[in-house]
Amino acid sequence: MNLNNNLFWAILGRAIAIIALLLLNSLVAKNLNIEDFAFFNLIMSIIPSFFMFLAFGQDVTSSKFLPSNKKKNLHIRNVLKIFFLILTILSMPLIVFFNDFIHFFRDNISLFFSVIFIVLFSSILRIISDYFRATNRFNYFILFNSTRSSGGLVIWGLLLLQIFLLLFLKQFSLENIFYSYALSSFLTLLIILFIKRYSLFRFTFKNKFAFTENDNFKKFFKSSLFIASSSLLIMIKSDHDFWIVSAFGSANELAFYAPIIKIAVLVMVPLSIFESFMPKNISNFYHNNDKMILERYIRSINTYMFYSSFVLLILLLFFSKSILLILFGEKFVHLDFLLKCVILSFLPKIICGPCGPILVLTRFEKINLLVNFIFLLLSMIIGVFLTMQFGFQGMIYTYIIGMILINITFYIIVIKKLKINTLPYFNFLKADFSMINK
């Protein structure tokens, strides 16, 4: 197999990332008490939203703009300007509400700073990785991405190595997990900077007086704002349910809610594999006004997404109880029925395809943003009410309804605005596999 093959790297990256995440959660569930397991999931749900805010859309802008804009140095300067601007803005509330943040982290200042460093290093890794994806170095995109991405092989390898060392030394604790996470993020960033040190030196030397140029920064910032808002909303939409269960459910109910969602989203693994190398191609086809090719590309991609996800969905339905028992232990087996219901709610997603990301990568970022915002608002209102009434099961009901309706909504919008059909070819042979690895 050709190791430069995008599909190979996408499968490898996503498979290892999801196995590593499940393994980490399993180890935490089995080696820490319910209270610490619940707090672990709460922190892990907060981190992605913060590093997505700090990245401010720069984890997608390279893939969106570089195919139609060959001025790489100008693009990099714009990315750096936005990153340092957002870093300054994000630092202000951390300083003003420093004591409140420390209190949230159980008055553990070391744990707080570990999370800060995780956010900082992870956002940089996301930005650099997208640049690699946009410049045809997809293997680097998979290797050096952050967690909660389509890859991150290096960071996951370093983190799990430290986790097993902690278990061996009998030093496994909530605090040490996040210390190891922060160190893994830092070491991954150091490795990539060392590998690309000559390119970094050349760019710094050529651009040391260029950061005051105006260029097309205003236009770039405006587009980044919409991308960032949409990405952040998606991330908050993915994690706000954890926050609601933690805040409005009974004590430590998040410990029972989290395993259901973490297992159910395995259905999304094939989707995320293919979506990881879609942005550049969709942007290319769209900007070249090749709607027929764009539709054929999306439908071919979605055909492989659908069949692989559907097979996985069936397997998860049949073995849900065994998976709960193996990964999390006997005290979680009673969640089996709810897990099956959540798994089935992914059917519209795997049929309709990646309609949300398609809107972001074309010129409909605002619509994507509006839809995500409306569904997030409804989910928060309904979720809080049902969680207060029924505990974490109320949030499960909200999650199922929202998952079904938002994917149907996105599909209708893509049909109406882009005039393309995203449904898979139900005759598998119609899919053009050669387009997938373009």
C-alpha positions as CSV (number, residue, x, y, z in Angstrom):
1,M,0.0,0.0,0.0
2,N,1.2,3.5,-0.9
3,L,1.8,5.3,2.4
4,N,1.0,8.6,0.7
5,N,-2.5,7.5,0.0
6,N,-4.9,9.9,1.7
7,L,-7.5,7.2,2.4
8,F,-5.0,5.0,4.1
9,W,-3.8,7.9,6.3
10,A,-7.4,8.9,7.1
11,I,-8.4,5.4,8.1
12,L,-5.3,4.9,10.2
13,G,-5.6,8.3,11.9
14,R,-9.3,8.0,12.8
15,A,-9.1,4.4,13.9
16,I,-6.2,5.0,16.2
17,A,-7.7,8.3,17.5
18,I,-11.0,6.6,18.4
19,I,-9.4,3.5,19.9
20,A,-7.1,5.7,22.0
21,L,-10.0,7.9,23.2
22,L,-12.1,4.9,24.2
23,L,-9.2,3.2,25.9
24,L,-8.4,6.3,27.9
25,N,-12.1,6.6,29.0
26,S,-12.2,2.9,29.8
27,L,-9.0,3.2,32.0
28,V,-10.4,6.3,33.8
29,A,-13.8,4.6,34.4
30,K,-12.2,1.5,35.8
31,N,-9.4,3.1,37.9
32,L,-11.0,6.3,39.3
33,N,-14.2,6.8,41.3
34,I,-17.5,7.9,39.8
35,E,-17.0,11.5,40.9
36,D,-13.5,11.8,39.2
37,F,-14.8,10.0,36.1
38,A,-17.6,12.6,35.8
39,F,-15.2,15.5,36.3
40,F,-12.8,14.0,33.8
41,N,-15.6,14.0,31.2
42,L,-16.6,17.5,32.0
43,I,-13.1,18.9,31.5
44,M,-12.6,16.8,28.3
45,S,-15.8,18.4,27.0
46,I,-14.7,21.9,27.8
47,I,-11.2,21.8,26.3
48,P,-12.2,21.4,22.6
49,S,-14.5,24.5,22.6
50,F,-11.6,26.6,24.0
51,F,-9.0,25.5,21.6
52,M,-11.5,25.9,18.7
53,F,-12.1,29.5,19.8
54,L,-8.4,30.2,20.0
55,A,-7.9,28.6,16.5
56,F,-10.6,30.9,15.3
57,G,-11.3,29.1,12.0
58,Q,-7.6,28.8,11.1
59,D,-8.0,25.0,11.4
60,V,-10.0,25.2,8.1
61,T,-9.0,28.4,6.3
62,S,-5.9,26.9,4.7
63,S,-8.0,24.2,3.1
64,K,-10.6,26.7,2.0
65,F,-8.4,29.5,0.6
66,L,-5.0,28.1,-0.5
67,P,-6.5,26.0,-3.4
68,S,-7.6,29.3,-5.0
69,N,-4.8,31.6,-3.5
70,K,-1.2,30.6,-4.1
71,K,0.2,33.4,-2.0
72,K,1.2,31.1,0.9
73,N,3.3,33.7,2.8
74,L,0.5,36.2,2.8
75,H,-1.9,33.5,4.0
76,I,0.5,32.5,6.9
77,R,0.9,36.1,8.0
78,N,-2.9,36.5,8.1
79,V,-3.2,33.3,10.1
80,L,-0.6,34.5,12.6
81,K,-2.2,37.9,13.0
82,I,-5.6,36.4,13.8
83,F,-4.0,33.8,16.2
84,F,-2.2,36.5,18.3
85,L,-5.2,38.7,18.3
86,I,-7.5,36.0,19.6
87,L,-4.9,34.8,22.1
88,T,-4.8,38.4,23.6
89,I,-8.6,38.6,23.7
90,L,-9.0,35.1,25.3
91,S,-6.3,36.0,27.9
92,M,-8.4,38.9,29.3
93,P,-11.2,36.9,31.0
94,L,-8.7,34.3,32.3
95,I,-6.9,37.1,34.1
96,V,-10.1,38.9,35.3
97,F,-11.8,35.7,36.5
98,F,-8.7,33.9,37.6
99,N,-9.9,32.9,41.1
100,D,-13.2,31.6,39.7
101,F,-11.5,29.4,37.2
102,I,-9.2,28.1,39.9
103,H,-12.2,27.3,42.1
104,F,-13.9,25.4,39.2
105,F,-10.8,23.2,38.9
106,R,-11.2,22.2,42.6
107,D,-8.8,24.9,43.7
108,N,-6.0,23.0,41.9
109,I,-3.9,25.7,40.2
110,S,-1.6,23.0,38.5
111,L,-4.7,21.3,37.0
112,F,-5.9,24.7,35.7
113,F,-2.6,25.6,34.0
114,S,-2.4,22.1,32.5
115,V,-5.7,22.7,30.8
116,I,-4.6,26.2,29.6
117,F,-1.4,24.7,28.0
118,I,-3.5,21.9,26.4
119,V,-5.8,24.5,24.8
120,L,-2.8,26.6,23.6
121,F,-0.8,23.8,22.1
122,S,-3.8,22.0,20.7
123,S,-5.0,25.1,18.8
124,I,-1.5,25.6,17.3
125,L,-1.4,21.9,16.2
126,R,-4.9,22.2,14.6
127,I,-3.8,25.3,12.6
128,I,-0.5,23.8,11.4
129,S,-2.2,20.5,10.5
130,D,-4.7,22.2,8.3
131,Y,-1.9,23.9,6.4
132,F,-0.3,20.5,5.8
133,R,-3.7,19.2,4.5
134,A,-4.0,22.2,2.1
135,T,-0.5,21.8,0.8
136,N,-0.8,18.1,0.0
137,R,1.0,16.7,3.0
138,F,-2.0,14.7,4.4
139,N,0.2,12.3,6.3
140,Y,1.5,15.2,8.4
141,F,-2.1,16.4,8.9
142,I,-2.9,13.0,10.4
143,L,0.3,12.6,12.4
144,F,0.5,16.0,14.1
145,N,-3.1,17.0,14.6
146,S,-4.6,17.5,18.1
147,T,-6.9,15.2,19.9
148,R,-10.6,15.5,18.9
149,S,-9.5,15.6,15.3
150,S,-9.3,13.1,12.4
151,G,-5.8,12.1,13.5
152,G,-3.3,13.1,16.2
153,L,-1.2,9.9,16.1
154,V,1.8,11.4,17.7
155,I,0.0,13.1,20.6
156,W,-2.1,10.0,21.3
157,G,1.0,7.8,21.2
158,L,2.8,10.1,23.7
159,L,-0.3,10.4,26.0
160,L,-1.0,6.7,26.2
161,L,2.6,5.9,26.8
162,Q,2.5,8.2,29.9
163,I,-0.9,6.8,31.0
164,F,0.4,3.2,31.0
165,L,3.5,4.4,32.9
166,L,1.3,6.1,35.5
167,L,-0.7,2.9,35.9
168,F,2.5,0.9,36.3
169,L,3.9,3.3,38.9
170,K,0.5,3.4,40.6
171,Q,0.4,7.2,40.1
172,F,-2.8,7.2,38.0
173,S,-5.0,10.2,39.1
174,L,-7.1,12.8,37.5
175,E,-4.4,15.5,37.9
176,N,-1.7,13.3,36.4
177,I,-3.8,12.5,33.4
178,F,-4.1,16.2,32.4
179,Y,-0.4,16.8,33.3
180,S,0.4,14.1,30.8
181,Y,-2.0,15.5,28.2
182,A,-0.3,18.9,28.4
183,L,3.1,17.4,28.1
184,S,2.1,15.3,25.1
185,S,0.7,18.4,23.4
186,F,3.9,20.3,24.0
187,L,6.2,17.5,22.8
188,T,4.1,17.0,19.6
189,L,4.5,20.7,18.8
190,L,8.2,20.6,19.5
191,I,8.6,17.6,17.1
192,I,6.8,19.3,14.3
193,L,8.7,22.6,14.8
194,F,12.0,20.6,14.8
195,I,11.1,18.8,11.6
196,K,10.1,22.0,9.8
197,R,12.8,24.2,11.4
198,Y,14.4,25.2,8.1
199,S,11.0,26.2,6.5
200,L,10.2,28.1,9.7
201,F,13.6,29.9,9.6
202,R,13.1,30.9,5.9
203,F,9.6,32.2,6.5
204,T,10.7,34.2,9.6
205,F,13.6,35.7,7.7
206,K,11.6,36.7,4.7
207,N,8.6,38.1,6.7
208,K,10.2,39.7,9.8
209,F,9.1,43.2,8.6
210,A,5.9,42.2,6.9
211,F,3.4,41.9,9.7
212,T,2.3,45.6,9.4
213,E,1.0,45.1,5.9
214,N,-2.7,45.5,5.4
215,D,-3.0,43.0,2.5
216,N,-6.5,41.4,2.4
217,F,-6.6,41.0,6.1
218,K,-10.1,42.5,6.6
219,K,-11.6,40.1,4.1
220,F,-9.7,37.2,5.5
221,F,-10.7,38.1,9.1
222,K,-14.4,38.3,8.1
223,S,-14.4,34.9,6.5
224,S,-12.5,33.5,9.4
225,L,-15.1,34.9,11.8
226,F,-17.9,33.0,10.1
227,I,-15.9,29.8,9.9
228,A,-14.8,30.2,13.6
229,S,-18.4,30.9,14.7
230,S,-19.7,27.9,12.9
231,S,-16.9,25.6,14.1
232,L,-17.3,26.8,17.6
233,L,-21.0,26.4,17.5
234,I,-20.6,22.8,16.2
235,M,-18.1,22.1,19.0
236,I,-20.3,23.6,21.7
237,K,-23.3,21.7,20.2
238,S,-21.3,18.5,20.5
239,D,-20.4,19.2,24.2
240,H,-23.0,21.4,25.7
241,D,-25.0,18.3,26.6
242,F,-22.2,17.3,29.0
243,W,-22.3,20.7,30.6
244,I,-26.1,20.6,31.1
245,V,-26.1,17.1,32.6
246,S,-23.3,18.2,34.9
247,A,-25.1,21.4,36.0
248,F,-28.7,20.3,36.1
249,G,-28.6,16.5,36.6
250,S,-28.2,14.7,39.8
251,A,-24.7,14.3,41.3
252,N,-22.3,12.5,39.0
253,E,-25.0,11.6,36.4
254,L,-22.5,12.7,33.7
255,A,-20.5,9.5,34.5
256,F,-23.5,7.5,33.1
257,Y,-24.4,9.9,30.2
258,A,-20.8,10.1,28.8
259,P,-20.4,6.4,28.0
260,I,-23.6,6.3,25.9
261,I,-22.5,9.2,23.7
262,K,-18.9,8.1,23.4
263,I,-19.9,4.6,22.2
264,A,-22.7,5.9,19.9
265,V,-20.5,8.4,18.1
266,L,-18.5,5.4,16.8
267,V,-21.0,5.4,14.0
268,M,-19.4,8.6,12.9
269,V,-16.0,7.2,12.5
270,P,-16.2,6.4,8.8
271,L,-17.8,9.8,8.1
272,S,-15.0,11.6,9.9
273,I,-12.4,9.6,8.0
274,F,-13.7,10.7,4.6
275,E,-14.5,14.2,5.8
276,S,-10.9,14.8,6.8
277,F,-9.7,15.0,3.2
278,M,-12.8,16.5,1.6
279,P,-12.3,20.3,2.3
280,K,-9.7,20.9,-0.3
281,N,-11.5,19.0,-3.0
282,I,-14.9,20.5,-2.4
283,S,-13.4,24.0,-2.4
284,N,-11.6,23.3,-5.6
285,F,-14.6,21.9,-7.5
286,Y,-16.9,24.7,-6.1
287,H,-14.6,27.6,-7.1
288,N,-14.1,26.0,-10.6
289,N,-17.9,26.0,-10.9
290,D,-17.9,22.2,-11.6
291,K,-21.2,21.4,-10.1
292,M,-21.6,18.1,-11.8
293,I,-18.2,17.0,-10.7
294,L,-18.8,18.4,-7.2
295,E,-22.1,16.4,-6.9
296,R,-20.5,13.2,-8.2
297,Y,-17.5,13.6,-5.8
298,I,-19.8,14.2,-2.8
299,R,-22.1,11.3,-3.7
300,S,-19.2,9.0,-4.3
301,I,-17.7,9.9,-1.0
302,N,-21.1,9.6,0.8
303,T,-21.6,6.1,-0.7
304,Y,-18.5,4.8,1.1
305,M,-19.5,6.8,4.2
306,F,-23.0,5.3,4.2
307,Y,-22.2,1.6,3.7
308,S,-19.2,1.6,6.1
309,S,-21.2,3.6,8.8
310,F,-24.3,1.4,8.3
311,V,-22.4,-1.8,8.9
312,L,-20.8,-0.3,12.0
313,L,-24.3,0.9,13.2
314,I,-25.6,-2.7,12.9
315,L,-22.7,-4.1,14.8
316,L,-23.0,-1.6,17.6
317,L,-26.7,-2.3,17.9
318,F,-26.1,-6.1,18.3
319,F,-23.1,-5.9,20.6
320,S,-24.0,-2.7,22.6
321,K,-24.3,-4.5,26.0
322,S,-21.0,-6.3,25.5
323,I,-19.3,-3.1,24.6
324,L,-20.6,-1.4,27.7
325,L,-19.4,-4.3,29.8
326,I,-15.9,-4.5,28.3
327,L,-15.1,-0.8,28.1
328,F,-16.8,0.6,31.3
329,G,-17.7,-2.3,33.5
330,E,-20.8,-4.0,34.9
331,K,-22.2,-0.9,36.6
332,F,-22.9,0.7,33.1
333,V,-24.6,-2.3,31.4
334,H,-28.1,-1.0,32.4
335,L,-27.6,1.8,29.8
336,D,-28.0,-0.6,26.9
337,F,-31.5,0.4,25.7
338,L,-30.7,4.1,25.8
339,L,-27.4,3.4,23.9
340,K,-29.4,1.6,21.1
341,C,-31.8,4.6,20.8
342,V,-28.9,7.0,20.4
343,I,-27.2,4.8,17.8
344,L,-30.3,4.7,15.7
345,S,-30.6,8.5,15.7
346,F,-27.5,8.7,13.5
347,L,-29.3,7.2,10.5
348,P,-30.3,10.6,8.9
349,K,-26.7,11.7,9.3
350,I,-25.2,8.7,7.5
351,I,-27.8,8.8,4.8
352,C,-27.8,12.6,4.1
353,G,-24.0,13.0,4.2
354,P,-21.8,15.9,5.3
355,C,-24.2,18.7,4.4
356,G,-23.1,21.0,7.2
357,P,-19.4,21.0,6.2
358,I,-20.4,21.5,2.6
359,L,-22.1,24.7,3.4
360,V,-19.1,26.0,5.3
361,L,-16.7,25.1,2.4
362,T,-18.8,26.9,-0.2
363,R,-20.3,30.4,0.3
364,F,-23.0,29.5,2.8
365,E,-21.2,29.8,6.1
366,K,-23.8,32.2,7.4
367,I,-26.6,29.7,6.8
368,N,-24.6,27.0,8.5
369,L,-24.0,29.3,11.4
370,L,-27.6,30.3,11.7
371,V,-28.9,26.6,11.6
372,N,-26.3,25.5,14.2
373,F,-27.2,28.4,16.4
374,I,-30.9,27.8,16.3
375,F,-30.5,24.1,17.1
376,L,-28.0,24.8,19.8
377,L,-30.4,27.3,21.5
378,L,-33.3,24.8,21.2
379,S,-31.2,22.0,22.5
380,M,-30.1,24.0,25.5
381,I,-33.6,25.2,26.4
382,I,-35.2,21.8,26.0
383,G,-32.2,19.9,27.4
384,V,-32.2,21.9,30.6
385,F,-35.9,21.5,31.1
386,L,-35.9,17.7,30.4
387,T,-32.7,17.1,32.4
388,M,-34.3,18.8,35.5
389,Q,-37.3,16.6,35.0
390,F,-35.8,13.2,34.1
391,G,-32.1,13.5,34.8
392,F,-29.5,12.5,32.2
393,Q,-32.2,10.5,30.3
394,G,-33.9,13.9,29.5
395,M,-30.7,15.0,27.8
396,I,-30.6,11.7,25.9
397,Y,-34.1,12.4,24.5
398,T,-33.0,15.9,23.5
399,Y,-29.9,14.6,21.8
400,I,-31.9,12.1,19.7
401,I,-34.4,14.6,18.5
402,G,-31.8,17.2,17.7
403,M,-29.5,14.7,15.8
404,I,-32.4,13.6,13.5
405,L,-33.8,17.1,12.8
406,I,-30.6,19.0,12.1
407,N,-29.3,16.6,9.5
408,I,-32.6,16.6,7.6
409,T,-32.5,20.4,7.8
410,F,-29.0,20.7,6.4
411,Y,-29.9,18.2,3.6
412,I,-32.9,20.3,2.5
413,I,-30.7,23.5,2.5
414,V,-28.0,22.0,0.4
415,I,-30.6,20.8,-2.2
416,K,-32.1,24.2,-2.3
417,K,-29.0,26.4,-2.3
418,L,-26.4,24.4,-4.1
419,K,-28.8,22.4,-6.4
420,I,-26.8,19.2,-5.7
421,N,-27.9,15.9,-4.3
422,T,-25.7,14.5,-1.5
423,L,-27.5,11.1,-1.1
424,P,-25.3,8.0,-1.5
425,Y,-25.5,5.8,-4.6
426,F,-27.5,2.9,-3.3
427,N,-26.0,1.0,-6.2
428,F,-22.5,0.8,-4.8
429,L,-20.9,0.3,-8.2
430,K,-22.0,3.8,-9.4
431,A,-19.5,5.4,-6.9
432,D,-16.3,6.7,-8.5
433,F,-13.6,5.5,-6.2
434,S,-10.9,7.3,-8.2
435,M,-12.4,10.7,-7.1
436,I,-12.0,9.9,-3.4
437,N,-8.2,10.0,-3.5
438,K,-7.8,13.1,-5.6
